[in-house]
Amino acid sequence: MTKLAFDSGLEYSQISRIELGQINTSIAAVNSIALALKIKTKELFDF
């Protein structure tokens, strides 16, 4: 998560809270995470 936080420009604690489902996040943050993971944003919602 540390690398993802750095690569996405988000705080480590925010990444953690998103992963744990403790907070809702903006589409901009979701897009930043997808870019950091080098995947399409839509792929984060394919479950």
mmCIF entry with sequence, helices, sheets and N, C-alpha, C, O atoms, coordinates in Angstrom:
data_MODEL
# 
_entry.id   MODEL 
# 
_entity.id                         1 
_entity.type                       polymer 
_entity.pdbx_number_of_molecules   1 
# 
_entity_poly.entity_id                      1 
_entity_poly.type                           'polypeptide(L)' 
_entity_poly.nstd_linkage                   no 
_entity_poly.nstd_monomer                   no 
_entity_poly.pdbx_seq_one_letter_code       MTKLAFDSGLEYSQISRIELGQINTSIAAVNSIALALKIKTKELFDF 
_entity_poly.pdbx_seq_one_letter_code_can   MTKLAFDSGLEYSQISRIELGQINTSIAAVNSIALALKIKTKELFDF 
_entity_poly.pdbx_strand_id                 A 
# 
loop_
_entity_poly_seq.entity_id 
_entity_poly_seq.num 
_entity_poly_seq.mon_id 
_entity_poly_seq.hetero 
1 1  MET n 
1 2  THR n 
1 3  LYS n 
1 4  LEU n 
1 5  ALA n 
1 6  PHE n 
1 7  ASP n 
1 8  SER n 
1 9  GLY n 
1 10 LEU n 
1 11 GLU n 
1 12 TYR n 
1 13 SER n 
1 14 GLN n 
1 15 ILE n 
1 16 SER n 
1 17 ARG n 
1 18 ILE n 
1 19 GLU n 
1 20 LEU n 
1 21 GLY n 
1 22 GLN n 
1 23 ILE n 
1 24 ASN n 
1 25 THR n 
1 26 SER n 
1 27 ILE n 
1 28 ALA n 
1 29 ALA n 
1 30 VAL n 
1 31 ASN n 
1 32 SER n 
1 33 ILE n 
1 34 ALA n 
1 35 LEU n 
1 36 ALA n 
1 37 LEU n 
1 38 LYS n 
1 39 ILE n 
1 40 LYS n 
1 41 THR n 
1 42 LYS n 
1 43 GLU n 
1 44 LEU n 
1 45 PHE n 
1 46 ASP n 
1 47 PHE n 
# 
_struct_asym.id          A 
_struct_asym.entity_id   1 
# 
loop_
_struct_conf.conf_type_id 
_struct_conf.id 
_struct_conf.pdbx_PDB_helix_id 
_struct_conf.beg_label_comp_id 
_struct_conf.beg_label_asym_id 
_struct_conf.beg_label_seq_id 
_struct_conf.pdbx_beg_PDB_ins_code 
_struct_conf.end_label_comp_id 
_struct_conf.end_label_asym_id 
_struct_conf.end_label_seq_id 
_struct_conf.pdbx_end_PDB_ins_code 
_struct_conf.beg_auth_comp_id 
_struct_conf.beg_auth_asym_id 
_struct_conf.beg_auth_seq_id 
_struct_conf.end_auth_comp_id 
_struct_conf.end_auth_asym_id 
_struct_conf.end_auth_seq_id 
_struct_conf.pdbx_PDB_helix_class 
_struct_conf.details 
_struct_conf.pdbx_PDB_helix_length 
HELX_P HELX_P1 AA1 THR A 2  ? SER A 8  ? THR A 2  SER A 8  1 ? 7  
HELX_P HELX_P2 AA2 TYR A 12 ? GLU A 19 ? TYR A 12 GLU A 19 1 ? 8  
HELX_P HELX_P3 AA3 ILE A 27 ? LEU A 37 ? ILE A 27 LEU A 37 1 ? 11 
HELX_P HELX_P4 AA4 THR A 41 ? PHE A 45 ? THR A 41 PHE A 45 5 ? 5  
# 
_struct_conf_type.id          HELX_P 
_struct_conf_type.criteria    ? 
_struct_conf_type.reference   ? 
# 
loop_
_atom_site.group_PDB 
_atom_site.id 
_atom_site.type_symbol 
_atom_site.label_atom_id 
_atom_site.label_alt_id 
_atom_site.label_comp_id 
_atom_site.label_asym_id 
_atom_site.label_entity_id 
_atom_site.label_seq_id 
_atom_site.pdbx_PDB_ins_code 
_atom_site.Cartn_x 
_atom_site.Cartn_y 
_atom_site.Cartn_z 
_atom_site.occupancy 
_atom_site.B_iso_or_equiv 
_atom_site.pdbx_formal_charge 
_atom_site.auth_seq_id 
_atom_site.auth_comp_id 
_atom_site.auth_asym_id 
_atom_site.auth_atom_id 
_atom_site.pdbx_PDB_model_num 
ATOM 1   N N  . MET A 1 1  ? 0.822   -1.194 0.000   1.00 0.00 ? 1  MET A N  1 
ATOM 2   C CA . MET A 1 1  ? 0.000   0.000  0.000   1.00 0.00 ? 1  MET A CA 1 
ATOM 3   C C  . MET A 1 1  ? 0.862   1.252  0.000   1.00 0.00 ? 1  MET A C  1 
ATOM 4   O O  . MET A 1 1  ? 0.438   2.296  -0.496  1.00 0.00 ? 1  MET A O  1 
ATOM 5   N N  . THR A 1 2  ? 2.053   1.160  0.545   1.00 0.00 ? 2  THR A N  1 
ATOM 6   C CA . THR A 1 2  ? 2.935   2.327  0.563   1.00 0.00 ? 2  THR A CA 1 
ATOM 7   C C  . THR A 1 2  ? 3.279   2.762  -0.858  1.00 0.00 ? 2  THR A C  1 
ATOM 8   O O  . THR A 1 2  ? 3.230   3.951  -1.176  1.00 0.00 ? 2  THR A O  1 
ATOM 9   N N  . LYS A 1 3  ? 3.626   1.801  -1.712  1.00 0.00 ? 3  LYS A N  1 
ATOM 10  C CA . LYS A 1 3  ? 3.956   2.119  -3.099  1.00 0.00 ? 3  LYS A CA 1 
ATOM 11  C C  . LYS A 1 3  ? 2.732   2.655  -3.828  1.00 0.00 ? 3  LYS A C  1 
ATOM 12  O O  . LYS A 1 3  ? 2.840   3.615  -4.592  1.00 0.00 ? 3  LYS A O  1 
ATOM 13  N N  . LEU A 1 4  ? 1.578   2.054  -3.606  1.00 0.00 ? 4  LEU A N  1 
ATOM 14  C CA . LEU A 1 4  ? 0.356   2.528  -4.243  1.00 0.00 ? 4  LEU A CA 1 
ATOM 15  C C  . LEU A 1 4  ? 0.048   3.957  -3.807  1.00 0.00 ? 4  LEU A C  1 
ATOM 16  O O  . LEU A 1 4  ? -0.327  4.790  -4.632  1.00 0.00 ? 4  LEU A O  1 
ATOM 17  N N  . ALA A 1 5  ? 0.202   4.240  -2.537  1.00 0.00 ? 5  ALA A N  1 
ATOM 18  C CA . ALA A 1 5  ? -0.037  5.600  -2.039  1.00 0.00 ? 5  ALA A CA 1 
ATOM 19  C C  . ALA A 1 5  ? 0.910   6.582  -2.725  1.00 0.00 ? 5  ALA A C  1 
ATOM 20  O O  . ALA A 1 5  ? 0.484   7.646  -3.173  1.00 0.00 ? 5  ALA A O  1 
ATOM 21  N N  . PHE A 1 6  ? 2.173   6.231  -2.807  1.00 0.00 ? 6  PHE A N  1 
ATOM 22  C CA . PHE A 1 6  ? 3.160   7.110  -3.449  1.00 0.00 ? 6  PHE A CA 1 
ATOM 23  C C  . PHE A 1 6  ? 2.822   7.294  -4.926  1.00 0.00 ? 6  PHE A C  1 
ATOM 24  O O  . PHE A 1 6  ? 2.783   8.421  -5.422  1.00 0.00 ? 6  PHE A O  1 
ATOM 25  N N  . ASP A 1 7  ? 2.579   6.192  -5.624  1.00 0.00 ? 7  ASP A N  1 
ATOM 26  C CA . ASP A 1 7  ? 2.316   6.248  -7.067  1.00 0.00 ? 7  ASP A CA 1 
ATOM 27  C C  . ASP A 1 7  ? 1.021   6.976  -7.410  1.00 0.00 ? 7  ASP A C  1 
ATOM 28  O O  . ASP A 1 7  ? 0.918   7.601  -8.465  1.00 0.00 ? 7  ASP A O  1 
ATOM 29  N N  . SER A 1 8  ? 0.044   6.895  -6.528  1.00 0.00 ? 8  SER A N  1 
ATOM 30  C CA . SER A 1 8  ? -1.246  7.529  -6.798  1.00 0.00 ? 8  SER A CA 1 
ATOM 31  C C  . SER A 1 8  ? -1.326  8.958  -6.272  1.00 0.00 ? 8  SER A C  1 
ATOM 32  O O  . SER A 1 8  ? -2.224  9.711  -6.648  1.00 0.00 ? 8  SER A O  1 
ATOM 33  N N  . GLY A 1 9  ? -0.397  9.328  -5.410  1.00 0.00 ? 9  GLY A N  1 
ATOM 34  C CA . GLY A 1 9  ? -0.433  10.672 -4.832  1.00 0.00 ? 9  GLY A CA 1 
ATOM 35  C C  . GLY A 1 9  ? -1.436  10.813 -3.703  1.00 0.00 ? 9  GLY A C  1 
ATOM 36  O O  . GLY A 1 9  ? -1.774  11.926 -3.301  1.00 0.00 ? 9  GLY A O  1 
ATOM 37  N N  . LEU A 1 10 ? -1.911  9.685  -3.191  1.00 0.00 ? 10 LEU A N  1 
ATOM 38  C CA . LEU A 1 10 ? -2.863  9.699  -2.081  1.00 0.00 ? 10 LEU A CA 1 
ATOM 39  C C  . LEU A 1 10 ? -2.139  9.332  -0.790  1.00 0.00 ? 10 LEU A C  1 
ATOM 40  O O  . LEU A 1 10 ? -1.054  8.750  -0.819  1.00 0.00 ? 10 LEU A O  1 
ATOM 41  N N  . GLU A 1 11 ? -2.736  9.671  0.320   1.00 0.00 ? 11 GLU A N  1 
ATOM 42  C CA . GLU A 1 11 ? -2.161  9.324  1.617   1.00 0.00 ? 11 GLU A CA 1 
ATOM 43  C C  . GLU A 1 11 ? -2.323  7.826  1.874   1.00 0.00 ? 11 GLU A C  1 
ATOM 44  O O  . GLU A 1 11 ? -3.323  7.225  1.482   1.00 0.00 ? 11 GLU A O  1 
ATOM 45  N N  . TYR A 1 12 ? -1.340  7.238  2.529   1.00 0.00 ? 12 TYR A N  1 
ATOM 46  C CA . TYR A 1 12 ? -1.389  5.817  2.890   1.00 0.00 ? 12 TYR A CA 1 
ATOM 47  C C  . TYR A 1 12 ? -2.655  5.528  3.684   1.00 0.00 ? 12 TYR A C  1 
ATOM 48  O O  . TYR A 1 12 ? -3.329  4.529  3.433   1.00 0.00 ? 12 TYR A O  1 
ATOM 49  N N  . SER A 1 13 ? -2.981  6.390  4.636   1.00 0.00 ? 13 SER A N  1 
ATOM 50  C CA . SER A 1 13 ? -4.161  6.161  5.477   1.00 0.00 ? 13 SER A CA 1 
ATOM 51  C C  . SER A 1 13 ? -5.443  6.179  4.651   1.00 0.00 ? 13 SER A C  1 
ATOM 52  O O  . SER A 1 13 ? -6.384  5.446  4.954   1.00 0.00 ? 13 SER A O  1 
ATOM 53  N N  . GLN A 1 14 ? -5.487  7.006  3.616   1.00 0.00 ? 14 GLN A N  1 
ATOM 54  C CA . GLN A 1 14 ? -6.673  7.052  2.758   1.00 0.00 ? 14 GLN A CA 1 
ATOM 55  C C  . GLN A 1 14 ? -6.792  5.751  1.960   1.00 0.00 ? 14 GLN A C  1 
ATOM 56  O O  . GLN A 1 14 ? -7.888  5.203  1.837   1.00 0.00 ? 14 GLN A O  1 
ATOM 57  N N  . ILE A 1 15 ? -5.691  5.259  1.425   1.00 0.00 ? 15 ILE A N  1 
ATOM 58  C CA . ILE A 1 15 ? -5.698  3.984  0.705   1.00 0.00 ? 15 ILE A CA 1 
ATOM 59  C C  . ILE A 1 15 ? -6.195  2.875  1.639   1.00 0.00 ? 15 ILE A C  1 
ATOM 60  O O  . ILE A 1 15 ? -7.016  2.047  1.245   1.00 0.00 ? 15 ILE A O  1 
ATOM 61  N N  . SER A 1 16 ? -5.705  2.866  2.844   1.00 0.00 ? 16 SER A N  1 
ATOM 62  C CA . SER A 1 16 ? -6.093  1.850  3.822   1.00 0.00 ? 16 SER A CA 1 
ATOM 63  C C  . SER A 1 16 ? -7.585  1.912  4.130   1.00 0.00 ? 16 SER A C  1 
ATOM 64  O O  . SER A 1 16 ? -8.262  0.884  4.148   1.00 0.00 ? 16 SER A O  1 
ATOM 65  N N  . ARG A 1 17 ? -8.093  3.105  4.370   1.00 0.00 ? 17 ARG A N  1 
ATOM 66  C CA . ARG A 1 17 ? -9.524  3.253  4.692   1.00 0.00 ? 17 ARG A CA 1 
ATOM 67  C C  . ARG A 1 17 ? -10.415 2.884  3.519   1.00 0.00 ? 17 ARG A C  1 
ATOM 68  O O  . ARG A 1 17 ? -11.500 2.334  3.709   1.00 0.00 ? 17 ARG A O  1 
ATOM 69  N N  . ILE A 1 18 ? -9.957  3.186  2.292   1.00 0.00 ? 18 ILE A N  1 
ATOM 70  C CA . ILE A 1 18 ? -10.722 2.786  1.098   1.00 0.00 ? 18 ILE A CA 1 
ATOM 71  C C  . ILE A 1 18 ? -10.761 1.269  1.014   1.00 0.00 ? 18 ILE A C  1 
ATOM 72  O O  . ILE A 1 18 ? -11.822 0.680  0.805   1.00 0.00 ? 18 ILE A O  1 
ATOM 73  N N  . GLU A 1 19 ? -9.606  0.636  1.178   1.00 0.00 ? 19 GLU A N  1 
ATOM 74  C CA . GLU A 1 19 ? -9.524  -0.821 1.087   1.00 0.00 ? 19 GLU A CA 1 
ATOM 75  C C  . GLU A 1 19 ? -10.390 -1.510 2.134   1.00 0.00 ? 19 GLU A C  1 
ATOM 76  O O  . GLU A 1 19 ? -11.012 -2.535 1.856   1.00 0.00 ? 19 GLU A O  1 
ATOM 77  N N  . LEU A 1 20 ? -10.430 -0.948 3.327   1.00 0.00 ? 20 LEU A N  1 
ATOM 78  C CA . LEU A 1 20 ? -11.214 -1.535 4.410   1.00 0.00 ? 20 LEU A CA 1 
ATOM 79  C C  . LEU A 1 20 ? -12.700 -1.183 4.331   1.00 0.00 ? 20 LEU A C  1 
ATOM 80  O O  . LEU A 1 20 ? -13.499 -1.679 5.125   1.00 0.00 ? 20 LEU A O  1 
ATOM 81  N N  . GLY A 1 21 ? -13.071 -0.333 3.381   1.00 0.00 ? 21 GLY A N  1 
ATOM 82  C CA . GLY A 1 21 ? -14.464 0.068  3.231   1.00 0.00 ? 21 GLY A CA 1 
ATOM 83  C C  . GLY A 1 21 ? -14.934 1.027  4.302   1.00 0.00 ? 21 GLY A C  1 
ATOM 84  O O  . GLY A 1 21 ? -16.131 1.127  4.570   1.00 0.00 ? 21 GLY A O  1 
ATOM 85  N N  . GLN A 1 22 ? -13.999 1.732  4.917   1.00 0.00 ? 22 GLN A N  1 
ATOM 86  C CA . GLN A 1 22 ? -14.355 2.652  5.999   1.00 0.00 ? 22 GLN A CA 1 
ATOM 87  C C  . GLN A 1 22 ? -14.780 4.024  5.487   1.00 0.00 ? 22 GLN A C  1 
ATOM 88  O O  . GLN A 1 22 ? -15.448 4.777  6.196   1.00 0.00 ? 22 GLN A O  1 
ATOM 89  N N  . ILE A 1 23 ? -14.390 4.349  4.252   1.00 0.00 ? 23 ILE A N  1 
ATOM 90  C CA . ILE A 1 23 ? -14.765 5.645  3.683   1.00 0.00 ? 23 ILE A CA 1 
ATOM 91  C C  . ILE A 1 23 ? -15.199 5.452  2.238   1.00 0.00 ? 23 ILE A C  1 
ATOM 92  O O  . ILE A 1 23 ? -14.812 4.493  1.570   1.00 0.00 ? 23 ILE A O  1 
ATOM 93  N N  . ASN A 1 24 ? -16.000 6.378  1.785   1.00 0.00 ? 24 ASN A N  1 
ATOM 94  C CA . ASN A 1 24 ? -16.294 6.489  0.356   1.00 0.00 ? 24 ASN A CA 1 
ATOM 95  C C  . ASN A 1 24 ? -15.256 7.442  -0.206  1.00 0.00 ? 24 ASN A C  1 
ATOM 96  O O  . ASN A 1 24 ? -14.731 8.293  0.512   1.00 0.00 ? 24 ASN A O  1 
ATOM 97  N N  . THR A 1 25 ? -14.964 7.301  -1.472  1.00 0.00 ? 25 THR A N  1 
ATOM 98  C CA . THR A 1 25 ? -13.946 8.151  -2.056  1.00 0.00 ? 25 THR A CA 1 
ATOM 99  C C  . THR A 1 25 ? -14.449 8.778  -3.342  1.00 0.00 ? 25 THR A C  1 
ATOM 100 O O  . THR A 1 25 ? -15.488 8.385  -3.873  1.00 0.00 ? 25 THR A O  1 
ATOM 101 N N  . SER A 1 26 ? -13.719 9.736  -3.829  1.00 0.00 ? 26 SER A N  1 
ATOM 102 C CA . SER A 1 26 ? -14.108 10.423 -5.056  1.00 0.00 ? 26 SER A CA 1 
ATOM 103 C C  . SER A 1 26 ? -13.680 9.619  -6.273  1.00 0.00 ? 26 SER A C  1 
ATOM 104 O O  . SER A 1 26 ? -12.797 8.765  -6.201  1.00 0.00 ? 26 SER A O  1 
ATOM 105 N N  . ILE A 1 27 ? -14.324 9.911  -7.383  1.00 0.00 ? 27 ILE A N  1 
ATOM 106 C CA . ILE A 1 27 ? -13.942 9.247  -8.626  1.00 0.00 ? 27 ILE A CA 1 
ATOM 107 C C  . ILE A 1 27 ? -12.527 9.671  -9.023  1.00 0.00 ? 27 ILE A C  1 
ATOM 108 O O  . ILE A 1 27 ? -11.816 8.910  -9.678  1.00 0.00 ? 27 ILE A O  1 
ATOM 109 N N  . ALA A 1 28 ? -12.119 10.862 -8.637  1.00 0.00 ? 28 ALA A N  1 
ATOM 110 C CA . ALA A 1 28 ? -10.756 11.311 -8.935  1.00 0.00 ? 28 ALA A CA 1 
ATOM 111 C C  . ALA A 1 28 ? -9.734  10.435 -8.214  1.00 0.00 ? 28 ALA A C  1 
ATOM 112 O O  . ALA A 1 28 ? -8.700  10.089 -8.787  1.00 0.00 ? 28 ALA A O  1 
ATOM 113 N N  . ALA A 1 29 ? -10.015 10.076 -6.967  1.00 0.00 ? 29 ALA A N  1 
ATOM 114 C CA . ALA A 1 29 ? -9.114  9.201  -6.216  1.00 0.00 ? 29 ALA A CA 1 
ATOM 115 C C  . ALA A 1 29 ? -9.101  7.807  -6.824  1.00 0.00 ? 29 ALA A C  1 
ATOM 116 O O  . ALA A 1 29 ? -8.048  7.177  -6.919  1.00 0.00 ? 29 ALA A O  1 
ATOM 117 N N  . VAL A 1 30 ? -10.269 7.326  -7.237  1.00 0.00 ? 30 VAL A N  1 
ATOM 118 C CA . VAL A 1 30 ? -10.354 6.015  -7.882  1.00 0.00 ? 30 VAL A CA 1 
ATOM 119 C C  . VAL A 1 30 ? -9.538  6.026  -9.166  1.00 0.00 ? 30 VAL A C  1 
ATOM 120 O O  . VAL A 1 30 ? -8.817  5.072  -9.456  1.00 0.00 ? 30 VAL A O  1 
ATOM 121 N N  . ASN A 1 31 ? -9.650  7.093  -9.925  1.00 0.00 ? 31 ASN A N  1 
ATOM 122 C CA . ASN A 1 31 ? -8.890  7.218  -11.165 1.00 0.00 ? 31 ASN A CA 1 
ATOM 123 C C  . ASN A 1 31 ? -7.388  7.247  -10.881 1.00 0.00 ? 31 ASN A C  1 
ATOM 124 O O  . ASN A 1 31 ? -6.613  6.635  -11.616 1.00 0.00 ? 31 ASN A O  1 
ATOM 125 N N  . SER A 1 32 ? -6.974  7.938  -9.842  1.00 0.00 ? 32 SER A N  1 
ATOM 126 C CA . SER A 1 32 ? -5.553  7.989  -9.467  1.00 0.00 ? 32 SER A CA 1 
ATOM 127 C C  . SER A 1 32 ? -5.035  6.602  -9.100  1.00 0.00 ? 32 SER A C  1 
ATOM 128 O O  . SER A 1 32 ? -3.914  6.237  -9.454  1.00 0.00 ? 32 SER A O  1 
ATOM 129 N N  . ILE A 1 33 ? -5.843  5.845  -8.400  1.00 0.00 ? 33 ILE A N  1 
ATOM 130 C CA . ILE A 1 33 ? -5.461  4.481  -8.018  1.00 0.00 ? 33 ILE A CA 1 
ATOM 131 C C  . ILE A 1 33 ? -5.334  3.606  -9.269  1.00 0.00 ? 33 ILE A C  1 
ATOM 132 O O  . ILE A 1 33 ? -4.373  2.850  -9.410  1.00 0.00 ? 33 ILE A O  1 
ATOM 133 N N  . ALA A 1 34 ? -6.306  3.714  -10.170 1.00 0.00 ? 34 ALA A N  1 
ATOM 134 C CA . ALA A 1 34 ? -6.259  2.924  -11.399 1.00 0.00 ? 34 ALA A CA 1 
ATOM 135 C C  . ALA A 1 34 ? -5.026  3.268  -12.231 1.00 0.00 ? 34 ALA A C  1 
ATOM 136 O O  . ALA A 1 34 ? -4.362  2.377  -12.760 1.00 0.00 ? 34 ALA A O  1 
ATOM 137 N N  . LEU A 1 35 ? -4.723  4.545  -12.344 1.00 0.00 ? 35 LEU A N  1 
ATOM 138 C CA . LEU A 1 35 ? -3.529  4.956  -13.095 1.00 0.00 ? 35 LEU A CA 1 
ATOM 139 C C  . LEU A 1 35 ? -2.265  4.400  -12.453 1.00 0.00 ? 35 LEU A C  1 
ATOM 140 O O  . LEU A 1 35 ? -1.360  3.947  -13.154 1.00 0.00 ? 35 LEU A O  1 
ATOM 141 N N  . ALA A 1 36 ? -2.197  4.430  -11.136 1.00 0.00 ? 36 ALA A N  1 
ATOM 142 C CA . ALA A 1 36 ? -1.027  3.910  -10.418 1.00 0.00 ? 36 ALA A CA 1 
ATOM 143 C C  . ALA A 1 36 ? -0.883  2.406  -10.623 1.00 0.00 ? 36 ALA A C  1 
ATOM 144 O O  . ALA A 1 36 ? 0.230   1.884  -10.686 1.00 0.00 ? 36 ALA A O  1 
ATOM 145 N N  . LEU A 1 37 ? -2.021  1.711  -10.727 1.00 0.00 ? 37 LEU A N  1 
ATOM 146 C CA . LEU A 1 37 ? -2.006  0.261  -10.944 1.00 0.00 ? 37 LEU A CA 1 
ATOM 147 C C  . LEU A 1 37 ? -1.865  -0.111 -12.421 1.00 0.00 ? 37 LEU A C  1 
ATOM 148 O O  . LEU A 1 37 ? -1.705  -1.279 -12.775 1.00 0.00 ? 37 LEU A O  1 
ATOM 149 N N  . LYS A 1 38 ? -1.929  0.927  -13.280 1.00 0.00 ? 38 LYS A N  1 
ATOM 150 C CA . LYS A 1 38 ? -1.835  0.740  -14.735 1.00 0.00 ? 38 LYS A CA 1 
ATOM 151 C C  . LYS A 1 38 ? -2.961  -0.151 -15.264 1.00 0.00 ? 38 LYS A C  1 
ATOM 152 O O  . LYS A 1 38 ? -2.749  -1.059 -16.069 1.00 0.00 ? 38 LYS A O  1 
ATOM 153 N N  . ILE A 1 39 ? -4.170  0.151  -14.773 1.00 0.00 ? 39 ILE A N  1 
ATOM 154 C CA . ILE A 1 39 ? -5.362  -0.541 -15.242 1.00 0.00 ? 39 ILE A CA 1 
ATOM 155 C C  . ILE A 1 39 ? -6.419  0.507  -15.562 1.00 0.00 ? 39 ILE A C  1 
ATOM 156 O O  . ILE A 1 39 ? -6.280  1.673  -15.194 1.00 0.00 ? 39 ILE A O  1 
ATOM 157 N N  . LYS A 1 40 ? -7.477  0.083  -16.252 1.00 0.00 ? 40 LYS A N  1 
ATOM 158 C CA . LYS A 1 40 ? -8.580  0.980  -16.522 1.00 0.00 ? 40 LYS A CA 1 
ATOM 159 C C  . LYS A 1 40 ? -9.423  1.142  -15.267 1.00 0.00 ? 40 LYS A C  1 
ATOM 160 O O  . LYS A 1 40 ? -9.596  0.192  -14.504 1.00 0.00 ? 40 LYS A O  1 
ATOM 161 N N  . THR A 1 41 ? -9.938  2.328  -15.055 1.00 0.00 ? 41 THR A N  1 
ATOM 162 C CA . THR A 1 41 ? -10.750 2.605  -13.860 1.00 0.00 ? 41 THR A CA 1 
ATOM 163 C C  . THR A 1 41 ? -11.879 1.589  -13.718 1.00 0.00 ? 41 THR A C  1 
ATOM 164 O O  . THR A 1 41 ? -12.176 1.138  -12.612 1.00 0.00 ? 41 THR A O  1 
ATOM 165 N N  . LYS A 1 42 ? -12.501 1.234  -14.823 1.00 0.00 ? 42 LYS A N  1 
ATOM 166 C CA . LYS A 1 42 ? -13.604 0.279  -14.815 1.00 0.00 ? 42 LYS A CA 1 
ATOM 167 C C  . LYS A 1 42 ? -13.220 -1.043 -14.169 1.00 0.00 ? 42 LYS A C  1 
ATOM 168 O O  . LYS A 1 42 ? -14.058 -1.688 -13.538 1.00 0.00 ? 42 LYS A O  1 
ATOM 169 N N  . GLU A 1 43 ? -11.981 -1.453 -14.314 1.00 0.00 ? 43 GLU A N  1 
ATOM 170 C CA . GLU A 1 43 ? -11.539 -2.727 -13.764 1.00 0.00 ? 43 GLU A CA 1 
ATOM 171 C C  . GLU A 1 43 ? -11.624 -2.775 -12.237 1.00 0.00 ? 43 GLU A C  1 
ATOM 172 O O  . GLU A 1 43 ? -11.725 -3.857 -11.659 1.00 0.00 ? 43 GLU A O  1 
ATOM 173 N N  . LEU A 1 44 ? -11.586 -1.633 -11.593 1.00 0.00 ? 44 LEU A N  1 
ATOM 174 C CA . LEU A 1 44 ? -11.691 -1.601 -10.126 1.00 0.00 ? 44 LEU A CA 1 
ATOM 175 C C  . LEU A 1 44 ? -13.119 -1.932 -9.672  1.00 0.00 ? 44 LEU A C  1 
ATOM 176 O O  . LEU A 1 44 ? -13.352 -2.238 -8.502  1.00 0.00 ? 44 LEU A O  1 
ATOM 177 N N  . PHE A 1 45 ? -14.065 -1.865 -10.610 1.00 0.00 ? 45 PHE A N  1 
ATOM 178 C CA . PHE A 1 45 ? -15.466 -2.115 -10.276 1.00 0.00 ? 45 PHE A CA 1 
ATOM 179 C C  . PHE A 1 45 ? -15.967 -3.448 -10.818 1.00 0.00 ? 45 PHE A C  1 
ATOM 180 O O  . PHE A 1 45 ? -17.129 -3.797 -10.609 1.00 0.00 ? 45 PHE A O  1 
ATOM 181 N N  . ASP A 1 46 ? -15.107 -4.205 -11.513 1.00 0.00 ? 46 ASP A N  1 
ATOM 182 C CA . ASP A 1 46 ? -15.493 -5.508 -12.052 1.00 0.00 ? 46 ASP A CA 1 
ATOM 183 C C  . ASP A 1 46 ? -15.281 -6.582 -10.992 1.00 0.00 ? 46 ASP A C  1 
ATOM 184 O O  . ASP A 1 46 ? -14.190 -7.136 -10.864 1.00 0.00 ? 46 ASP A O  1 
ATOM 185 N N  . PHE A 1 47 ? -16.323 -6.865 -10.244 1.00 0.00 ? 47 PHE A N  1 
ATOM 186 C CA . PHE A 1 47 ? -16.231 -7.923 -9.239  1.00 0.00 ? 47 PHE A CA 1 
ATOM 187 C C  . PHE A 1 47 ? -17.488 -8.717 -9.186  1.00 0.00 ? 47 PHE A C  1 
ATOM 188 O O  . PHE A 1 47 ? -17.594 -9.654 -8.395  1.00 0.00 ? 47 PHE A O  1 
# 
